[in-house]
Amino acid sequence: MRSFPVADPGTPDHRSAARYLRWAARAQAGTMVGAAGCGVRWMVSQALMPAVIGRAIDAGLSARDAAALVTWSGVLLALGLVQAAAGVLRHRFSTVNWLGAAFRTIQVTTRQVVRLGATLPKRLATGEVVSVGIADVSHIGSAMDIVGRGSGAVVSIAVAGVILLTTSWRLGLIVLAGVPLLALAVGPLLRPLHRYQQRQRDLNGELATRAGDIVAGLRVLRGIGGEQVVAARYRAESQAVRAAGVRVARTESLLDGAQVLLPGLLVALVTWAGARFALNGEITTGQLVSFYGYAVFLIDPLRTLTEAADKITKAHVAARRVVRILQMTPELPDAGTRSPDRGDLVDEESGVVVRPGRLTAVAATSPEDAQAIADRLGRFADGPVTWSGIPLGELSLRAVREAVLVADNEARLFSGRLADELGGGRAAPRVEAALRAACAEDVVAELPDGLRSTVAEGGREFSGGQQQRLRLARALAADPEVLILVEPTSAVDAHTEARIAGRLRAFRDGRTTVVCTTSPLVLDHADEVVFVEDGKAAATGRHRELLTTAPAYAATVNREDLISEERAS
C-alpha cells in the first residue's frame, strides 16, 4: 500500500487536508471512476425519461399513432433497465470506495502510530486517536461514497438543462441560472458548519480522553473521595460538547431545510412557467408533462449536490485530524544501520554499566531517575548510551527493539485470549515457565478456561497485583536478549515478591537482565547492584555489601524494607 506523502511537519491546514482526500481518491482511482461512470449513467437515464414520456404523449397518444407509442414505450423500458443496472453497479462501487477510504485511513494511521511509538502519547491525547478510528474514518469514507451520485447529479442537471433549452430556451435559462444561485445560497452555511464541526470534534476528543482517564483511575478516585469532583468536571465538559453539538445541528438543520426549500422554489418556478407556456400554445401537451417530470426529477440531483457539499466539509475536518497524526515525527530518529553486539550496555549520563549475562539491579533514591535510566537504555529517550562501545543511536532502531525489552507498570493487557496475550506463536512454549517465574500460575488456574480464557480490555477482571504478575510473565516469555524491568513487584505481597526474585534469577540465568527496584528481596538476588543518587551512580556492589558501605543506599533500602513488612502484615 502506498504511503501518504507527508509534507514538512507543522499545523495541518486546509491544503494538507484536501491533499489527503485527493490521495485517498487516487489510491482507488479505478473504483472511483467506476462509481462516477455508473452514477452518470444512472442519473442521466432518469433525466431522459421525462423527455421520452413527453415524446410518447405527443407522437403516440396525441397523434393516435400506436407504432410510435410502442416505440417510445420500448425506449422508456430500455432506460429503466439501464437505470437499474447502473444503480446496482454504482452502489457497489460506492460501497467499495467508502470501505476502501475508511480502512486505508485506519491502515496509514495505525502504521504511523506504531512508527511514533512512545512519542504519540506525549503529543496527542488518547481520545484524539480514538476519535480518528471512530468518527473521522466514517466521514472520509462518506466523501468517497458521494462521488458516484454527485457526478451523476452534475451531468444529469446539465442534460436536463440542454433538453429544456432546446424545448423552451426561457425555461432552460431558468434552470441553468437557478442551479448556480442555489449553490451560492447554500455556500454561506458551509463555512460556519466547518468551524462548528471542528470545535465539536476537538471537544469530543477531549471528553473521550477524560473518560478514559476516569475509567483507568476509578479505584484511586474512590480511595481519595474524588469522585464528586471528577464527576462535576466531566459533567461540565459533557455539557460543552452538547452545546457544540447543538450548534452543529442548528446549522445542519438550516442546510437540510435549504436542501428542500431552494430546489422546491426552483421546481415551482419551472412548473409555473411551463404551465403558462402551454396555455399560450408555446409548448405541446407532451412537453408540458415532461416539464412537470423534470420539476420532480431535479429535486434529487439538487439535494445530492448540497449533500455532497456537507459530506465533503465533514471529510475535510476529519482529514485535518488524520494529517495531524501523519505529520508527526518520532522524537528519536532511526538513522542507524548497525546491529548490536553482545557487550556492556553503558548509560554514560548516570554511569550505570550493565554487563552481559548478569542480573543487574538499579536502586535509585528517586523512582523518576530509575525510569529515565531504563528509557535511555531501551532507547525510548535520547541519551549518551553505548552498547559494546557503539553509540545506541548508530544502531538500527528495529534491531534495538528486538534485542532490548523495557517492561514497566504503564504496560497494558489487551483484550483477547490470554495465551495470545502472553506471547502465543514462538513464545508459546515458554509461557508456562514464564508464568511460574512470575508466580502467576494461580491467576491462570482461577480462570474458567485457563490460558484459553478471554481477557477483557485492560485486564479489568484482575487485581493490580495479578495484572503486574501477568505483565511480568509476558515480558519473560518474550525472552529478549536484554530485559529491563521497572518495579516489577511493587504491587505484590512480600512472600510472593521473594518467590518472584528467586525464580526470576533462575529463569534469566545467563541472559542480561536489569531490574529497577529498591526492594531488598529482589536486590539480594542480583549479581550486581548499582545505587543511583541524584541521577548518578554513587556505588556499585552486592546488596549486603552496600548495606554496610553505603549509608545512603541502606537508608533507601530500609525504607523499602519497612514498606515490605507493612505489606506482608
C-alpha positions in Angstrom: 0.0 0.0 0.0 1.4 3.4 -0.9 2.0 5.8 1.9 0.6 9.3 2.1 3.4 11.8 1.2 3.5 13.9 4.3 4.8 17.5 3.8 7.0 19.3 6.3 5.7 18.8 9.8 3.5 21.6 11.1 0.0 22.6 11.8 -2.3 20.8 9.3 -4.1 23.4 7.1 -6.9 23.2 4.5 -4.5 22.4 1.7 -3.0 19.4 3.5 -6.4 18.1 4.3 -7.5 18.4 0.7 -4.3 16.8 -0.4 -5.1 13.8 1.8 -8.6 13.4 0.3 -7.1 13.6 -3.2 -4.5 10.9 -2.2 -7.2 8.7 -0.8 -9.2 9.0 -4.0 -6.2 8.3 -6.3 -5.4 5.2 -4.2 -8.6 3.7 -5.5 -8.9 5.5 -8.8 -10.4 2.5 -10.7 -13.4 2.2 -8.4 -13.8 5.9 -8.1 -14.0 6.2 -11.9 -16.4 3.2 -12.0 -18.7 4.8 -9.4 -18.7 8.1 -11.3 -19.4 6.4 -14.6 -22.2 4.3 -13.3 -23.6 7.3 -11.3 -23.7 9.3 -14.5 -25.5 6.5 -16.5 -27.8 6.0 -13.5 -29.0 9.6 -13.3 -28.8 10.5 -17.0 -31.1 7.6 -17.8 -33.5 9.2 -15.2 -33.0 12.6 -16.8 -34.0 11.3 -20.2 -37.2 9.7 -19.0 -39.4 12.8 -18.8 -38.4 13.8 -22.4 -39.2 10.2 -23.6 -42.6 10.3 -21.8 -43.3 13.7 -23.5 -42.4 12.3 -26.9 -44.7 9.2 -26.3 -47.6 11.5 -25.5 -47.1 13.8 -28.5 -46.1 11.2 -31.1 -48.3 8.4 -29.8 -51.3 9.5 -27.8 -51.9 12.9 -29.3 -51.3 11.8 -32.9 -53.1 8.4 -32.2 -50.0 6.5 -33.6 -49.9 3.1 -31.9 -46.5 2.2 -33.5 -44.9 5.4 -32.2 -46.4 4.8 -28.8 -44.9 1.3 -28.7 -41.5 2.5 -29.9 -41.2 5.2 -27.3 -42.6 2.9 -24.6 -39.7 0.5 -25.6 -37.2 3.3 -25.3 -38.6 4.1 -21.8 -38.3 0.4 -20.8 -34.6 0.4 -22.0 -33.8 3.5 -20.0 -35.4 1.8 -16.9 -33.2 -1.3 -17.5 -30.1 0.9 -17.8 -31.0 2.8 -14.7 -31.5 -0.4 -12.7 -28.2 -2.0 -13.8 -26.2 1.3 -13.4 -27.8 1.8 -10.0 -26.7 -1.6 -8.7 -23.2 -1.1 -10.0 -22.9 2.4 -8.7 -23.9 1.3 -5.3 -21.4 -1.5 -5.3 -18.6 0.8 -6.5 -19.6 3.4 -3.9 -19.6 0.9 -1.1 -16.1 -0.3 -2.1 -14.9 3.4 -2.2 -16.4 4.0 1.3 -14.8 1.0 2.8 -11.5 1.5 0.9 -11.0 5.1 2.1 -12.1 4.3 5.7 -9.8 1.3 6.1 -7.0 2.9 4.2 -7.1 5.7 6.7 -7.1 3.2 9.5 -4.1 1.5 8.0 -1.9 4.6 7.4 -2.9 5.9 10.9 -2.1 2.6 12.6 1.2 2.4 10.8 2.1 5.9 11.9 1.0 5.2 15.5 3.4 2.2 15.5 6.1 4.3 14.0 5.7 7.0 16.6 5.7 4.6 19.5 6.3 6.4 22.8 6.2 9.8 21.0 2.5 9.7 20.3 1.1 9.8 23.9 3.4 12.7 24.7 1.9 14.8 21.9 -1.6 13.7 21.4 -4.3 12.6 23.9 -5.7 9.1 23.6 -9.2 10.4 22.9 -7.9 12.1 19.7 -6.6 8.9 18.3 -9.8 7.0 19.3 -11.9 9.7 17.6 -10.0 9.2 14.3 -10.8 5.5 14.3 -14.5 6.0 15.3 -15.7 9.1 13.5 -13.1 10.5 11.1 -12.8 7.4 9.0 -16.5 7.4 8.5 -16.6 11.0 7.3 -13.7 10.4 4.9 -15.4 7.2 3.5 -18.6 9.2 3.1 -16.8 11.8 0.9 -15.7 9.0 -1.4 -19.1 7.4 -1.4 -20.9 10.6 -2.6 -18.6 10.9 -5.7 -20.8 8.5 -7.7 -24.1 10.2 -7.0 -22.5 13.7 -7.1 -21.0 13.1 -10.6 -24.4 11.8 -11.8 -26.2 14.8 -10.3 -23.9 17.3 -12.1 -24.2 15.6 -15.5 -28.0 15.0 -15.2 -28.6 18.6 -14.3 -26.6 19.6 -17.5 -28.6 17.1 -19.6 -31.9 18.3 -18.2 -30.9 21.9 -18.9 -30.0 21.2 -22.5 -33.3 19.4 -23.1 -35.2 22.3 -21.5 -33.2 24.9 -23.6 -33.9 23.1 -26.8 -37.6 22.8 -25.9 -38.1 26.3 -24.5 -35.0 28.5 -24.2 -36.7 30.6 -21.5 -37.4 27.6 -19.3 -33.8 26.3 -19.9 -32.4 29.6 -18.7 -34.4 29.4 -15.6 -32.9 26.0 -14.8 -29.3 27.0 -15.8 -29.4 30.2 -13.8 -31.2 28.7 -10.8 -28.7 25.9 -10.1 -25.7 28.3 -9.6 -27.9 30.6 -7.4 -28.8 27.6 -5.3 -25.1 26.8 -4.8 -24.4 30.4 -3.8 -27.3 30.4 -1.4 -26.0 27.3 0.4 -22.4 28.4 0.5 -22.7 30.8 3.5 -23.9 27.9 5.6 -20.9 25.7 4.9 -18.2 27.9 6.4 -19.7 28.2 9.9 -20.7 24.5 9.7 -17.0 23.7 9.1 -16.0 25.7 12.1 -18.6 24.3 14.4 -17.8 20.7 13.4 -14.1 21.3 14.1 -14.9 22.7 17.5 -17.2 19.8 18.3 -14.6 17.3 17.1 -12.0 18.9 19.4 -14.3 18.8 22.4 -15.3 15.2 21.7 -11.6 14.2 21.7 -11.0 15.9 25.0 -14.1 14.3 26.5 -13.0 10.8 25.3 -9.6 11.4 26.9 -11.3 12.5 30.2 -13.5 9.4 30.2 -10.5 7.1 29.6 -8.6 8.7 32.5 -11.6 8.3 34.8 -12.1 4.7 34.0 -8.3 4.0 34.4 -8.2 5.8 37.8 -11.6 4.9 39.2 -10.2 2.9 42.1 -7.9 5.7 43.1 -10.6 8.3 42.8 -12.8 6.2 45.1 -10.0 5.8 47.5 -9.4 9.5 48.0 -13.0 10.5 47.7 -12.5 12.4 44.5 -15.5 11.0 42.6 -17.7 14.0 43.0 -15.1 16.5 41.9 -14.2 14.5 38.7 -17.9 13.8 38.0 -18.7 17.6 38.2 -15.8 18.3 35.8 -16.9 15.6 33.4 -20.4 16.9 33.5 -19.3 20.4 32.7 -17.2 19.2 29.7 -20.0 17.0 28.6 -22.3 20.0 28.5 -19.8 21.9 26.5 -19.8 19.0 23.9 -23.6 19.1 24.0 -23.7 22.8 23.3 -21.2 22.4 20.4 -23.4 19.6 19.0 -26.4 21.8 19.2 -24.6 24.5 17.2 -23.7 21.9 14.6 -27.2 20.5 14.5 -28.7 24.0 14.2 -26.5 24.8 11.2 -27.1 21.3 9.6 -30.9 21.8 10.1 -30.7 25.1 8.1 -28.7 23.2 5.5 -31.2 20.4 5.3 -34.0 23.0 5.1 -32.3 24.7 2.3 -32.0 21.3 0.5 -35.8 21.2 0.4 -36.8 24.8 0.2 -34.4 26.1 -2.5 -34.9 23.2 -5.0 -38.6 23.4 -4.3 -38.7 27.1 -5.2 -36.9 26.4 -8.4 -39.2 23.5 -9.3 -42.3 25.6 -8.5 -40.9 28.3 -10.8 -40.3 25.9 -13.6 -43.8 24.4 -13.2 -45.5 27.7 -13.2 -43.6 29.0 -16.3 -44.2 25.7 -18.1 -48.0 25.9 -17.4 -48.1 29.4 -18.8 -46.3 28.5 -22.0 -48.6 25.5 -22.5 -51.7 27.7 -22.1 -50.2 30.2 -24.7 -49.5 27.3 -27.1 -45.7 27.8 -27.0 -45.2 24.1 -25.9 -47.2 20.9 -26.5 -49.1 18.8 -24.0 -46.3 16.2 -24.0 -43.7 18.9 -23.4 -45.7 20.2 -20.5 -45.8 16.7 -19.0 -42.1 16.4 -19.5 -41.6 19.7 -17.7 -43.6 18.5 -14.8 -41.4 15.4 -14.8 -38.3 17.5 -14.7 -39.7 19.6 -12.0 -39.9 16.5 -9.8 -36.7 14.9 -11.1 -34.5 18.0 -10.4 -35.2 17.8 -6.7 -33.0 14.7 -6.2 -29.8 15.9 -8.1 -30.0 19.3 -6.5 -30.3 17.8 -3.0 -27.5 15.4 -3.9 -25.2 18.4 -4.6 -25.9 20.0 -1.2 -25.5 16.7 0.5 -22.1 16.3 -1.3 -21.1 19.8 0.0 -22.0 18.7 3.5 -20.1 15.4 3.4 -17.0 16.9 1.8 -17.0 19.6 4.5 -17.1 16.9 7.2 -14.4 14.9 5.5 -12.2 18.0 5.3 -12.4 18.4 9.1 -11.7 14.7 9.6 -8.8 14.7 7.1 -7.1 17.6 9.1 -7.1 15.3 12.2 -5.6 12.4 10.2 -3.0 14.6 8.7 -2.1 16.0 12.1 -1.1 12.5 13.2 0.7 11.7 9.9 2.8 14.9 10.1 4.2 13.9 13.5 7.8 12.6 13.6 9.3 10.3 16.2 11.4 12.0 18.8 14.2 9.6 18.2 15.4 9.4 14.6 16.1 5.9 13.1 19.2 6.7 11.2 21.3 3.8 12.5 22.1 0.8 10.3 24.4 -1.3 12.5 23.3 -4.3 14.6 24.1 -4.7 18.3 26.9 -6.9 19.6 27.0 -8.7 22.9 28.8 -6.5 25.3 28.4 -3.9 28.1 25.4 -1.6 27.9 26.5 1.7 29.4 24.4 4.7 30.3 27.2 7.4 30.3 24.9 10.1 31.8 24.3 8.1 35.0 27.3 5.9 34.9 25.3 2.7 35.1 27.0 -0.2 33.4 25.0 -3.4 32.5 27.3 -6.4 32.0 26.1 -9.2 29.6 24.7 -12.4 31.1 24.2 -10.9 34.6 21.3 -9.8 36.7 21.9 -6.1 37.5 19.7 -4.1 39.9 19.4 -0.3 39.8 18.4 1.1 43.1 17.7 4.8 42.8 16.7 7.3 45.5 14.2 8.7 43.1 11.9 6.4 41.0 12.0 9.0 38.2 15.8 8.6 37.9 15.4 4.8 37.6 12.7 5.2 34.9 14.8 7.7 33.0 17.8 5.3 33.0 15.5 2.4 31.8 14.2 4.7 29.0 17.7 5.6 27.8 18.9 2.0 27.9 15.9 0.9 25.9 16.3 4.0 23.6 12.9 5.3 24.4 14.7 8.6 25.3 17.8 10.0 23.8 21.0 9.9 25.7 24.7 9.0 25.7 24.2 5.2 25.8 26.7 2.8 24.2 26.4 -1.0 23.6 29.8 -2.7 23.1 31.3 0.7 22.7 28.9 1.6 19.9 26.5 4.6 20.5 22.9 3.4 20.6 21.9 6.0 18.1 24.1 4.3 15.4 22.3 1.0 15.8 19.1 0.2 13.9 16.1 1.1 16.0 14.4 -2.0 14.9 17.3 -4.1 16.0 17.4 -2.4 19.4 13.7 -3.0 19.8 14.1 -6.7 19.0 17.1 -7.0 21.4 16.0 -4.8 24.3 12.6 -5.0 26.1 11.6 -2.4 28.7 8.7 -3.5 30.8 7.2 -1.1 33.3 3.9 -0.7 35.1 2.5 1.5 32.3 2.2 -1.5 30.1 -1.4 -2.7 29.4 -3.1 -6.0 29.0 -5.2 -6.1 25.8 -8.4 -7.9 25.1 -8.2 -11.4 23.6 -7.2 -14.9 24.5 -4.8 -15.0 27.5 -2.4 -17.4 25.7 -2.1 -15.0 22.8 -1.8 -12.0 25.2 1.2 -13.7 27.0 3.0 -14.4 23.7 1.5 -17.1 21.6 3.3 -18.1 18.4 7.0 -18.7 19.0 6.7 -17.7 22.7 4.0 -20.3 23.4 6.5 -23.0 24.7 7.9 -20.5 27.2 4.6 -19.3 28.6 4.2 -22.0 31.2 7.7 -21.4 32.5 7.2 -17.7 32.5 4.0 -17.9 34.5 5.8 -20.0 37.1 8.7 -17.5 37.2 6.2 -14.6 37.7 4.2 -16.6 40.3 1.1 -16.2 38.1 0.1 -19.9 37.9 -2.7 -19.3 40.4 -4.1 -16.4 38.4 -4.5 -18.7 35.4 -5.8 -21.6 37.5 -8.7 -19.4 38.7 -9.9 -18.7 35.2 -12.6 -21.0 33.8 -10.7 -21.9 30.7 -7.2 -21.3 31.8 -4.9 -19.9 29.1 -7.8 -20.2 26.7 -9.9 -17.7 28.7 -10.6 -14.3 27.1 -9.1 -11.2 28.8 -11.2 -8.0 29.0 -9.7 -4.7 27.8 -7.0 -3.6 30.3 -7.3 -6.8 32.2 -10.2 -5.3 34.3 -11.1 -8.7 35.8 -7.7 -8.9 37.5 -6.4 -7.1 40.6 -3.4 -4.8 40.4 -1.1 -7.5 41.7 -2.4 -10.1 39.3 -2.1 -7.7 36.4 1.5 -7.0 37.3 2.4 -10.7 37.5 0.8 -11.3 34.1 2.7 -8.4 32.6 5.9 -9.8 34.1 5.1 -13.3 32.6 4.5 -11.7 29.2 7.9 -9.9 29.4 9.7 -13.1 30.4 8.0 -15.2 27.7 9.3 -12.8 25.1 12.8 -13.8 26.1 14.7 -10.8 24.8 18.5 -10.5 24.8 18.3 -7.7 27.3 15.3 -7.4 29.7 14.8 -4.2 31.6 12.1 -4.4 34.4 10.9 -1.3 36.2 9.4 -2.1 39.7 8.1 -5.5 38.6 7.0 -6.5 42.2 5.6 -3.2 43.6 2.0 -4.5 43.7 2.5 -7.9 45.2 3.0 -9.0 48.9 6.4 -9.7 50.4 6.1 -13.5 50.3 5.2 -13.5 46.6 7.9 -10.9 45.9 10.5 -13.2 47.5 9.5 -16.2 45.3 9.5 -14.0 42.2 13.0 -12.7 43.0 14.4 -16.2 43.2 12.6 -17.6 40.2 13.5 -14.6 38.1 17.2 -15.1 38.6 16.9 -18.8 37.7 14.7 -18.1 34.6 17.0 -15.4 33.3 20.3 -17.3 34.1 23.0 -16.4 31.6 21.0 -13.6 30.0 21.2 -9.9 30.5 18.6 -8.6 33.0 18.2 -5.2 34.6 15.7 -4.6 37.4 15.0 -1.1 38.6 13.8 -1.5 42.2 14.6 -0.7 45.8 13.1 -3.9 47.2 15.7 -5.7 49.4 14.1 -9.1 48.5 14.9 -8.5 44.8 18.2 -6.7 45.4 19.5 -9.7 47.4 19.3 -11.9 44.4 21.1 -9.5 42.0 24.7 -10.3 40.7 25.4 -6.6 41.0 23.5 -3.6 42.4 24.1 0.0 41.2 23.0 2.6 43.6 21.9 5.8 41.9 21.7 9.1 43.8 20.7 12.4 42.2 20.7 10.7 38.8 24.3 9.4 39.1 25.8 6.0 40.0 27.1 6.5 43.6 28.1 3.0 44.5 28.3 -0.5 42.9 28.5 -3.9 44.6 26.4 -6.7 46.1 23.3 -5.9 48.1 24.7 -7.0 51.5 28.0 -5.2 50.8 26.3 -1.9 50.0 24.2 -2.1 53.2 27.4 -1.7 55.2 29.5 0.5 52.9 26.9 3.0 51.5 24.7 4.6 54.2 22.5 6.4 51.7 21.8 3.1 50.0 21.0 1.5 53.3 18.6 4.3 54.1 16.8 3.9 50.8 16.5 0.2 51.0 15.5 0.2 54.7 12.5 2.4 53.8 11.5 -0.2 51.3 12.1 -2.9 53.9 9.6 -1.2 56.2 7.1 -1.0 53.4 7.5 -4.7 52.6 6.9 -5.6 56.3 3.7 -3.5 56.4 2.6 -5.1 53.1 3.2 -8.6 54.5 1.4 -7.8 57.7 
